[in-house]
Amino acid sequence: MSRQNFRVFLEKVFFDRQLAKYIFIAVTSSLTIILFASALANNSAYSQTIDKSNTNVSRTITGTTVLDAKSVFNTGMLSLPPTVKGFIVYIPDEAHHPPSDNKTISPNNANYIPTNLVIPRGTIIAFVHGDPNHIHIEILKDNKTGQAIWQTTPVTHPGASDVKVLNPGSYDISDKKYTNMKGTITVDSNTQSNGDLTLGGFFVPTSSLSKYKTDFASAGFQVLSTFDFLSKTVQKDISGPTTLMIYSTHLPIQDATAKLKPLIVSLPYR
């Protein structure tokens, strides 16, 4: 082989090696990109499944998606589907304080969970007491006539009131002693309660959410939806990370309020 031909041979070998190197790098990079994209797609699908789980539970249990804890927290409103037979209105800790004191857990649901409730006609209503060291008597007035149509039995912590089925119409809620407490209940004449579910809302410390989910399940409740928020009250025992839970049960409302008592007592709010 002449020197010139040998040189050409070496250059070809070098070129082929360089080409192979570039092809290897290109293939490796493509595979890496494909695997990374696949992993992202799998993670995205998993996240969507987790995010939708509460919504799917609400659809299965109630036939609607309005039972969203985040919405209740932001608006103070909750509208119930006809599958609901009873609703337990929760009086949170420090509910007796006026807004100027900055001592309630949530401004939009300071006195009642929720502040404004819309129910089908035939729905049974009760109040439960989560405000220690105070006695509450709730008064409902027809907002057209101003007449009181229901004054609850006195409720002490952690007890429950008597129950009531309200006629269609709109009602203002207030407390006999703590007149700053305000809420509303609207009974929709166009919707009839035809289910057996009892629903309600509940505040718990976010750090104890797993415990309360377990405790609620053991007591016969299902947590439909949760929303975490920061309670900015000056009241130290209720300030900090807090979760609003919306729950349901097939228990009759008076049995459900009895089951709630030990759960209310277990809260760290004093």
HELIX and SHEET records of a PDB file:
HELIX    1   1 ARG A    3  THR A   62  1                                  60    
HELIX    2   2 ALA A   69  THR A   75  1                                   7    
HELIX    3   3 PRO A   99  ASP A  101  5                                   3    
HELIX    4   4 PRO A  107  ASN A  109  5                                   3    
HELIX    5   5 THR A  206  SER A  208  5                                   3    
HELIX    6   6 LEU A  209  SER A  218  1                                  10    
HELIX    7   7 LYS A  236  ILE A  238  5                                   3    
HELIX    8   8 ILE A  253  VAL A  265  1                                  13    
SHEET    1   A 6 MET A  77  SER A  79  0                                        
SHEET    2   A 6 ASN A 116  ARG A 121  1                                        
SHEET    3   A 6 LYS A 182  GLN A 192  1                                        
SHEET    4   A 6 GLY A 169  ASP A 175 -1                                        
SHEET    5   A 6 GLU A 138  ASP A 142 -1                                        
SHEET    6   A 6 ALA A 148  GLN A 151 -1                                        
SHEET    1   B 6 LYS A 164  VAL A 165  0                                        
SHEET    2   B 6 ILE A 124  HIS A 129 -1                                        
SHEET    3   B 6 VAL A  84  ILE A  91  1                                        
SHEET    4   B 6 LEU A 197  PRO A 205  1                                        
SHEET    5   B 6 GLY A 240  THR A 249 -1                                        
SHEET    6   B 6 GLN A 222  SER A 231 -1                                        
END                                                                             
